[in-house]
């Protein structure tokens, strides 16, 4: 690999949201630092600095503790070397994040400048070959920011610099702070101190208690103050005092970076980016490298070999003992994928040692990748990883496994495949089944930490017939990858007699192929460019084998085969029809399954009912995605055909007919007074409306109309014309007015029809007002509807329906004429969306999304 000159970009760092009280301001100290002028360096005799009271620990740096002060003794050989600085929350006050959460990481370098040591932050965003003339300009245009400066207090053996680093850990250093992560505002240095400092051959581990004052802040608009910093994972803390135990790992990066592997959009890896100005391109050339672990064969000549150093994941000692074996299975299920890349036992699981076995072992130690069990009511799990920005080499990962993800997995399993598994006929689930679900969640998150992105394309690569085929599913699974959001096989039917073990996703053919693509050594390759031809040949295997395909870059949500929470979505109409059969069976099971324990409240019934309705709306939206859609395949030059092909007109029209019959007609199978009167006095009308509105909002989105307009512009008469589509939707929502029979509209349908008018009105004049053709189309639809409602009046003898028609026509008039007096008072304060009244609970950054439809009480 070519020697690179690193161009360091000044990184934006978060400032304090509020000015600190004078008592919490950092005071200037000897050694220099933020906010004060540095005292002049005074190098003293070693034994006057590192006294006999010091508790010392040798390692990559010698670390000395003298009472409350911490000193680093930095060998000359380590000056100029690069370290990865990893900040984590080890322990925390209730409500201020969770132990094990990342608070950021960055590359740092220690440099000597006269009698001072500088700690600099390093970036690899921009590089150039040192031999290229442009390297001068790249180097001159960027300058490494100094995080902190320290006076040299003494010189040790071989002139090793001794510095006092206490304030690096007892003040709020923005580059390393956990303040934004926990949502705190004011740092209190008087109640912050170092707890632990140890050194190892390749890393230094420091733990420090940080205390924050969180003064009350007036709520804006009655909704509460936002979390300072506003970053991902930040929370708004209650006022008062909050202390967290921060863990800092400083890990020596390899002196020789791993050879990177070039990123390819056809294969789903995370990546690091560099702009390499020394390449012979006529624009700023961005290079992307996949993130992956460094795996090297013990026997390079063998087709399959043990690795020199396997990937090791540790099971947190806080994990409930009965779930540990399932965690291990989830981790080691990836061994089959690494076999495809040529590595036997490429990944292994171990249990964390007890303090008696290894007192220095810590789950926050950046040398260890740990699955952390969090005492959290959050229904989620996540798998971040830390990598070397020079090469993409994954160095460490800490998977966050929230306790309540079990509750989400349990409910999903019951709602999606309860009729297919005798063990899931009643709740709670037995331990062997819950263990299998934990294994699945763990394996998915491990996949992220191996470098894999989600692959939502995969679920559409198997047909509905295949995912019902017992032998196919046993061999291939019901989705080609564990990295899809294709949860449990809700398309299969009881008569298919699938083995219950095959209802849960597992390592599939895409996972094995993608692991091979990213990890298999390519003999003779000395640079990333040397590998490019072979990698391209491997990627083209997708042409002949569709289930190896990955999501298409730039599809912008237009491919109905790239859906979350879908099974067999190559034909979402057929698969959703089968899924609906299972949902009806679940609805019949619901009361019995959730009331097995006498003397308990109906909380389980309430919760699972909400998720049944959420599953119904989610599956209906899989069908909505067909309209205006494109089938796609990521391709590079040299591959035949285009990337995007419009979904045929008839398939789009069939999807709208299906929605008219199954989403917009009232789901009477889900309306059971024996259930509803046990969980709420009122609410089912709004629950059904919420689900239908989710589908309606998706179906009538501006992006979808825009795609239909463009399909008509390019494809002419073969396209599903926007006006034809909108008329089909209108006639489905208002079908009572178009069948020639006497008109009578029940309460559920009146709710839906009002929502339809409100939705179009919002797209004409409201917060979602369109600026393209769709505005004219929506106005035209409302005018047509108004005329049709007027014409239906003679066929309407039911007084409630007549009042409904009159009210709707008034709302249409307001929508078409914005000069009409706006509503005032309480009516004007009504939220513009039903989702402002009801919990939708969809976090786009979560791997485990909750689509339940709940009434806010």
N, C-alpha and C positions, 0 to 999 in steps of 0.2 A: 504494500500500500504506500502511496506517495506521502512524503513528509508534508504536513500542512502547517501553514501559519494560521493561528486562530485569530479571528476577528471578534472582539468582545463587544457585545451590545449592552448598552446601559439598560438594565432591567428596571421596569417600573416597580416600585415597592409601595405597599399601602401605608399611608400615613395614619396618625391617630385621628379618630373621628371627632374626639373632643380634646381640648387642651387639658393637660394634666394639672392637678392641683400642685401648688408649689411644693408640698410635702412629698409628692411622688416624682418630681422632676429629677433627672439624673444630674448629679453633681460632678464637676470635673475631677478626674483622679489622675494620679501619676500614671503615665503610659499613654495619655491622650485618648480621645474617643469622641463620641457624638456630643455636641452641645458645649464643649469646653476646650480651651486651648491646652495642648499637651505640655506637661512639665518636661524640662530638659532631661534626656536620658542620663542615668548615672549607673554605670555597671559596677556592681559591688562584688566582693569575694563570694564564691559559690556557697560556702558554709554559713555565710551571714544571711543568705536568702533561703536556701534549702537547709533548714536547721535540723537538729536531731529530733525535733518534734514532728517532722514531716512523715506522712504515710505515703510511700512511693509505690508505683506500679509500673513495671517496664513493658514496653510494647513498641508499636510504630513510633510513638512519642513516649517518653517517660512522663507520667502524670504524678504530681505531688499534691497532697492535701495538707495544709497547715491551718488547723482550726477551720474557719469559714472560707479560707482562700484556696484557690486552685491555680497551680502553675503547670505550664507545658514546658518540657525540655525538648526542643526540636532539633534533631540531628541535621547537619548540613546536607546530608544526602536526601533529606525529605523536603528541603526548600526548593521551590519550583515544581515539585510534583503535584499532581492534581488529585483531589479528594472529592468524593460525593458526600455532601452534607445532607442528612435526612432528619427531618423534624417530625416527631410523632407525639400524640397525646398518650401517655401511659395510664394515668388515672385522672379522674375528673369529678367535679361536683355534679350532683344529679341535675340533668337538664343542660349541661354544658358539653355537648358532644359525647363521645364514647371512648373508652380506653382502646388503643390500637389504631385510632384514626390518624391518617396522615395530615401533617400540617405543612407539607411542601418539601422540596429538595432542590438542591442546586450544586453545581461544581464550584469548588473553591481552591485557592492556591495560596500558600504561605510564602512570602518573599522578604528578604532582608534589605532594608534601606538604611545604610549607616548603622546607627545603634537602635534602630527600630525594626519591628517585624510588622508587616502589613498583611492583612487578610483580604484577599481580593475575590470577587465573584466573577466567574468565567462563563462565557456563552460560546456555543459552537454553531450558532445560527448562520454565520457567514465565514467562509474559509477561502483560502487560495494556496496553491502550491508555492512553497517558499522560493522556488527557482523562477517563478513567473514574475515579469515586471509589475503586474498589477498588485502583487503581494504588498508592495510598499504603500500603495494607496489604500488597500483594505486595512492594513495595520494602522495607518495614520488616521483613518477615519473613525476608529473605535478605540475606546480606552477602558480598561478594566476598572469598574468601580471598587473603591476601597470600603469594605464593610466596617472595618475597625483597625486602628493602629495601636501598637503596644510597644512600650519601651522595653529594651532588653535589660533585665534586672541583674543577670549574672551569666557567665559562660561555663558550661559543663565540659565533659570530656569531648575532645576533638572540636572545641569551640561550638558545641551545641548551645543554641540560644535559649535562655530561660526567661519566660514571660509570664506575667500574672494575667490569667484569662477570666478571672472571676466575673467581671462585669459583662462578659460575653454571654453569661448565663443568668445573671441576676438583674439585667435591664431588658427593656423591650426592644430588641433588635428586629426591625421590620422584616429583614430577609429571612429570619428564622422563627418568627413569632407564631404562637398558637392563638393569638388574640382574635384574629379574624375568624378562624375556624370555630371558636367557641362563641363568637358573637359578643365579646366583651368590649368595653370602651376605655377605661382608665387603668393603667398598670400601676401597681404599688410596689416599688422597689424595696420598701422597708419590711415587707412581708414576703420577700422572694429570696430564695437561697439555694445553693447546690446541695443535693442529697447524696449523690453517688458519682464517683469518677473512677473508671477503670480503663486500662489499655490492653490491647491485644496486638498480635504481630501485624495485623493489617487494618486495625480500626481502633478508635477511641470511643467509649460510650459514657455519656454524661446524663445524669438526671437532675432536674431542678424543679423546685416548687415555684410556680408563678401565681401571684394573687392579683385579682382585679377588683376594683371598685366599680360597680355598675349603678351609677346614680339614676334615679327615676327620670324618665324623659316623657314629656307630654305626648300622648297618642295623637296621631294625625287622622282626622276624619273618623275617630272612634275605632280604628282598626289596629291600633298598637304601633309602636315604633318599629321600623325595619331594623334588621340586624346590621350593625356597622360593617362596612366592607362589602356586604352583599354577595360574597363569594359562594360557590357551590358548597353546600353542607353547613353554611353558617346558620346559627339559630339566634333568635332574639331572647336574651336572658332576662329573667326577673331581676329587679333591682336588688342591691345588696352586695355581699362579698362572695367571690367565687375563686376557688383555688384549683389549679390543675398541675399535675406532675408531668412536665415535658421531658421527653427522652430525645437526646441528640446523638445520632451516630455519624461519625466522620470516617468514611471508608476509603482506603487508598485505592485509586483506580489502577487498572493494569497499566504497566509501563508501556507495553505494546498492545494497542487496542485490537480487539477481535476484528478479523476481516469482515466488513459489512456485506450484507446481501441486499441487492437492489429491490425496492418495492415494486409491485406490479398490481394494478387495479383489479386484475382478474382473480386475485387470491386475497383472502381476507385477513391481512395482518395489520396491526398497528405499526406506526412508522415514526421515525425521526427525520427532520428536514434540515438540509443545509443548502445555502446558496454558494456555489463554488465558482468564483469569478475567474479562475484560471482555466476553465474548460473552453474549448474552441467553439463557442456558440455565439450567435448574434443577438442574444438577449441574456438577461440575468438567469443563469441555469440553476434551477432548483433540483437538488438530488434528494431522493428519499430512500431510506434504508429501513428494512423491517426490524421490529424488535423481536429478539429471540435469545434463548439461553446459549451459552458457549458449550457445545457438546463436541467432544473429540473422541475418536475411536482408540481404544487400547491397541487394537490390531487394525491398522488402516487398510490392510489387504483383504480383510474378511468382509463378506457381504453384510453380516450382522455381527456386531461386536459389543461387548460391555463398554461403557464410556469411561474415559479417564476419570471424570468427576460427574456422577449422576446429578440430576436435579432432585433436591430433597425438600419436602414439605413437612413441617412439624405440626402436630396436633396440639393446640393449646391445652394446658393442664386444666383450664376452667371448663373444658367441654364435658358435659354429662357423660359418665363412663359408658352408658349403654349405647351412645351414639358414636363412640370412637371407632369401632370396627367399620361402620358405614362410611365415616369420613375417609378412612384409609382406602376403602374400596373405590370411593369416588376419585381420589387422587391417582391411585394405581390403575384405574380403568384406562388411563392415557398410555399405558405401556404398549398396548396394541398399536397405537398410532406411531409411537417411536420405533417399534419394530419395522414399520413400513419405511422409516427413514434410515434404518440400518443400525439401530441401537437397542440392545437387549437390556432390560431393566434401566431404561433411560430416565425414569422418574420413580421415586420411592417415597413412602410415607413413614414417618417416625413419630413416636410419642415424645413430647417434651419431657426432659428430665426433671426430677423433683429438686428442690433446693439442697436436699441432703446429697443427691447424686452429683450435682454440679451447681455450687452456690453462685457462680458467675454467669450461668446461663440466663438469658433474658429474652422474652419474646420480642422486645423492641430492638434487640441487637440486629443491626442491618446485615449481619452475615447469615441470618436465619430467615427463611420464608415460613410464615406461620399462618394457620387458619385460626383466627381469633373468634371465640364464642363470646358474643356481646349480650349483656343482660338488658335487652332493649325491646320495647313494644313495637318498634318499627318492623314492618313486614318486608324485609329486604335482605339482600346479601350483595356484596360487591367484591370485585377482584382487580384492584389496581396493581401496577408493578413499577419498579424503579429501574431505569436503564442508563447505560453509559451514553451520553449524547454524542460522543465521537463516533460510535459504531452501531448503536442500537442494542448492544448486549444487555440482556436483562440480568440485573445483579441481585435483586431481592424482591419479594412480594409479601404483603400481609393481607390476607383475605378477611373481609369483615362478614361474619356470619351472625346476623341478628336473631335472637331467640325466637321472635314471633314470625320469622319466615316459615316456621313449621305450621303456623295457623293458616297462612295463605296457601301453602302447598296442600294442606289437608282439605281445605274448602274447594280449591280448584279440582283436586282429584275426585272428590265426591260429586261435584257439579258436572264435570266433563265425562267421567267414566264410571261413576257409581253403579250404573246398571250393568256394567260388564265385569265387575269384580265382587264376588260374594263377601270379601273382607270389608268392602266399603258400603255395605247396606245400612250400617248404623255408625254413628259418631260417638266418641272419638275413634280414630282408626287404631288398629292393633300395632304394637311396636315394630313388628317385622315390616309392615307396610310403610309406617312412618320412617323407619330406617332407610328403606329404599328411596323414599322421596328426599331425605337428607343427602343420601349418596348422589342423587341426581343434581341437587342444587350445588353441592360441593364440586362435582365434576365440571359443571358449567362455569363456575367461577375460576377454577383452576385453568380452564381453557383460556380465559382472558389473561391470566398471569403467564401463560405460555406464549402470548403474543397475538392471540386470535380475536378479531372483531366478531360482532354478531353477523350471521349470514341469514337474512330474512328471505333470501331467494330460495333457499333449500326446500322449504315446505311445499313449494309449487312444482317441484321436480318429480314428485310421485303422484300418480293419479289416485282418485278415490277408490278405484278398484284395487290398486296395489296395497293401499293401507288397510284394506279389508281382507287381504290374502294372507292366511295364517303362515304359510311357508315363506312368503316374501318378507313379511314383517319380522319373523324370527331371524332371518339372515341379514336383512338390510335395515331393519328398524322402520318406524313410520315416518321418519324424516332423515335425510342423508347426514345431518350433523346435530351434534349436541349444542351447537352455538346459535341455533335458531330460537325464536320464541314460539316453537311448536311444542306445546306442553304435553298434554296427554291425549291419546288417540280417540277423540270424541266422534270420529267418523265411523269407526267400527261399530257393528251392531251385535246384539247378544247372539244371534244365529251364526255369526262368523266364528265363534268359538276360539277367539284368540287366547293364547296363553297370557295370564294376567301379568307375567313378568315382562311382556312385550308391549304393554300399554304406556310405559315410561320411556322417554328418549334415552339413548346411550351413544357411545362412540360409533359413528357411522362412516360410510365410505368417503364422504368429503373430508372428515376429520383426519383420516389416515392419509389421504392424498395431499391435503394441505400441509400436514406435518412433514411428509416427504418433501414437498416442494420447498419448504422453508428451512429444513434441518439436514437434509441428506447432503453429505459432502460431495463436491464435484471435483474429481481428481484432476490435477494439473492447473486448476484455476489459481492465479496468484493475486488477482485484483477483482473487484466487483464486476467490472466490464467483461472480464474473461468468462464469467458465469452467465452472461446475458443470453447467449444463444441457447444454452441448455435449458435455462429457466423458461424461455419463450416456447421451446418445444414441449416442455411439460405442461405449460398453461394451455396450449392448444388441444390437449386431450379433452378439454371441455366441449369441443365441437362435436365429437363423437359420443361423449358420455355426459348428457345434460346434468345428471345429479352431482357432478363435480363443480358446477357453476357457482359463482359468488354474485352478490348484489351488483347491479349496474351503476357505475358512477354517473351522476348527473340525472338519474331517473326522476328526482324531485317528487317522489311519491306517486308517480304516474303508472307504475307497473303493479297491477293487481296480484301479481305473483310474488311481490315482496311485502308481505303483510306480517304484522305481529300477531301472536296468539292464534295462528291458523294451522290447520291440518289439511293436507290434500287440496290446496287452493289453486291447483292447475285448473280446476272447475269449481269455483266457489259456490255456484248455485247448487250443484249436486252434493257437494260436501256439507254445505250449510243445511240442506234439506235433511240429510242424515243426522247431523248434529242436533237439529230441532227435534227429531224423534227421541233422541236420548234425553234432551232437556224436558220433554213431556214426561218421560219415565221418571226423571229425577223429581219433578214436581209432585208426582204421585207418591214418591218415597219420602218426601221432605218431612212431613209431620212425624211419622214413625221414627225416622232416623235420628231426629234431633231431640226426642223426648224420652230417651231410654232411662234417664236418671230421675227418680221421683224426688220431689221437693226442690227442684232447681227452677230458676226463672227461665223464660223463653228466649234467652239471649242467643243461643245457637240457632234457633229457628229464625229469629230476626236477621242475624248475620248471613246465614246461608241463603235465605230468600233473596236478600239484596244482591247476592252474587249470582244467583240464577238469572235474575233480570239483567244484570250486567253482562253475563255470558250471552244472553239472547241478543242484546243490542250489539255486542262486539261481533258476533257471527253475522248479523245482518249487515254490518258495515263492511265485512269481507265481500259481500255481494255488491254493495254500493261502489266499491273500488273498481269494479269492472267498467263502469260508465266513464267514457273519456279516457280509457286506459290504453296502455301500450305493453305488449309483450317485449321483453328486452333480453339481450345478452351482451355482456361486456366483451368487446373485441379490440384488437390492435391491428395496425396496418398489416396487410398480407393475409388476413382472414376474410373469407367470403361473406358477403351480405352486409346488411345494415344492422345497427344496434337496436333500433326501435321500430316495431311494427304495430299499427293500430289494431286494437281488438275489433273483430268483425262486427258490423252493424247489428246483425241479428242477435249476437251474443250479448251486446249491450242492452238491446231492447228486452231480451228475455230476463236480464237482471232486474230491470225496472218492474216488469210484471211480477217477478218473484217477490220483490219488496212490497208491491201493492197488496199482495195476498198474505204476506207473512210478517211484515214490519208495520205497515200502516193499518191493516185490519187488526182489531184488538186481540191480543194473545189470551183468549179466554182460558186456555189451559193453565195459565199462571195466576188466575184470579180465583182463589179458593177462600170463601169466608171463614172456613175452619182454621185456616192459617192466619188470615189478615186480622180477625177479631182477637187473636191471641197476641198480636205484636203491636197494634196501634188502633186508635179510634178512627182516624182518617189518614189517608196518604196514598192509597193505591192509585187513584186517578193521576196524581202527580208523578208517582213512580213510572207508570206506563208512559205518560207524556214525556218524562225525561229520557227514557229509552228511545222513544220514537223521534224526539227532537235531536238526539245524537245522530241518528241516521239521516234525518232531514238536513241538518246542518252540513253533514259530510256530502250528501248528494247534491246539494245546491251551493257548494262552495265556489267561490270565484275562480279558483284554479281549475276546477273541473269544467266549468262553462268555457273557460279560455281554451282548454284542450279540445273541446268539442268544436269550438269556432275554428280553430286551426285545422282540425281534421277535415272539416267541411271545405275549408279554403284549399287544402292540398288534394283531397281525394274526391271532392265533388259528390256525385249522387250515391257513391258507395258508402259514404259516411253516415253516421247517426247524427242527423242535423240537430242543433241546439233547440230550435223551436219544437221539433218533434219530441225530443226528450222532455222538455218542460211541459208539453201538453200531456204526455204520458204520466208524468208525476202528478200533475193537477187532477187528472181523471182518476188516479189511484187514491189520492187523499180525499177527494170529493166524490167518490163513486156513487153515493146515494143520489146525486143530482144528475147522473148521466145514464141511468139504466131504464128510464122511462116509467118507473114504478112510483107510487106515492112516496113522498119524501118524509122520512123520520130519522133523526140523527140522535144517537144515544150520547151519554155524558162523556165516554171515552173518546168517541170520534169528534165531539164538539171541542174537546181539549186539543186534539191533534189539529183540527182545522183552524182554530185560533192561532196555534203555534205556527202553522204554515203562513198565515197572513202576516204575523209579527216578523217571521223570518224574512219574507220578501220585503216588507216595509223597512226593515233594518238595512237590507242591501240596497235600498233605493235612497234613503235619507238618513239612516242611523250611523252607528259607529262602524259598521261594515259596508258603508256605501261604496258601490262599485263606480269605476270611472271608465269602463270599457263597454263593449256591446251588452254585457249581462244586465246593466242597469235598464237599458231599453227593453230587453227581453222580459225582465221581471215586471216592469210597468205594463207591458202588453199582457202578461199573464193575469195580473190583477184586474185589468180592464175586461178581459174575456171572462174571468170568474164572476165579476160583478154583473155582467150581462146575463150569464148563465144562472146566477142566483135569482135575479129578477124574474127570469123566465120560468124558474121552478116554483115560484110562489103559488101559482094556482094548484099545483099538485101537493101542496103542504097543508095538511089539516091539523097537525100537531102544534099546539100553541108554543111549546118550548122551542121547537124547531124554527117556528116563524120568528120568535124573539132572537134566536141564534142568528138567523139570516140577516135580520135587521141590524144587529150589532156588528156582524162581520162586514156588512156593506158600509157601515159608518167608519169602521177601521180602514177599509180600502180607500174611502174618500180622503181620510186623513193622510194615508200613505201617498196617494196620487197628487194631493194638493198640499204641499208643505206650508202654505200660508194659513191653513185651517188652524184654529187656536190649539196650541199644545196643551196637554194635560198638565194640571198643576197640583200642588199639595202632595198627599200621600201617593196618589197614582203616579205622579211624575217621578217619585223616588223609587219606583219599582225597578229592580235590576233588569237589564236588557236581555239577559239570558237565563233560562231555567237553571243553568248550572250555578248561578249565583245563589240559588235557594237550596240546592241539593248537592251533596258531596259526590264529586266525580273521582277524586283521589287518583289522578294520573300524573305521575312524576316522570317526565321524559328521560331523566338521568338514571332511573332505576332499572335493574334487570328483572324485577318482579313487580309488575304493575297491577294495581288493584282497580278493576273496572266496575266494582259494585255500585248499585244504585240505591242510595240510602236517603231517607228523609232526615233533614236536620231538625232536631227536637230541642 
